[in-house]
């Protein structure tokens, strides 16, 4: 059985996509990945939010990729 190949972005690039698996409010609205300038791949998560002034923004987190053990 072959492993699923993961897309690796060019250094300094990344992308976020709608999270089709969101089931709870604390799950991210968007998920994706990026590659830093050193070539290290990171997982991204984003939550849509609104400031008290009414401005919409995206709050993000960046983490090392999950490795199933």
N, C-alpha and C positions, 0 to 999 in steps of 0.2 A: 504494500500500500504506500503510495507517495504522500508526502506532506504537502499541505497547501502552501504555496509560495506567497509570501507577504510582499506587497509593493513597497519599495523604498524610494522616498522622495529625494530629489536633488538636495544637496546640502543647503540649509537655510530655508527650506520650503516645507509646506505641510498642507493639510486639508481637513475640513470638518464636514460631516454629513449628518442629516437628521437621524436621530436615534429611534429606529423603528421598534425597539424593544423596551421603551420607557413604559413602566407600569406604575411608578410612584412619583410624587412630586420631587423627591430628592434625587431621582435618577436624572442624569444629564439630558438636556434637550438635543445635544449634538455630541458626536464622538468622532475621533479621527486619529491621525498620527502626523508626526513631523520628523525631520532629520536636522539636527543642529549643525553648526559650522564645522564641528569635529567629526561628523559622520555618524553620530550616535542617534538611534531611533528612539522616539518618545511617544507615549500615548497621550492624546488630548481629550478633554471633556469640557463641554460648555453648557452654561445655563443662561437662558434669556431672562433678563430682569429689567426693572424700571426704577429709576431714581425717584426720590421724593418730588423732584421738580418735573417729573414726567418724561425724562429722557430714557430711551431704551438703550441697553448695553448688553454685552455678552461677557459673563464672568467665566474664566477658564482655569483649568488645572492641568498640570503637566506631570506625568509620572513615568517611571521606568515601565516597559511593557510587562504584562503579566505572563509569567511562565508557569504552566501547569506542571506540578511535580508528581 
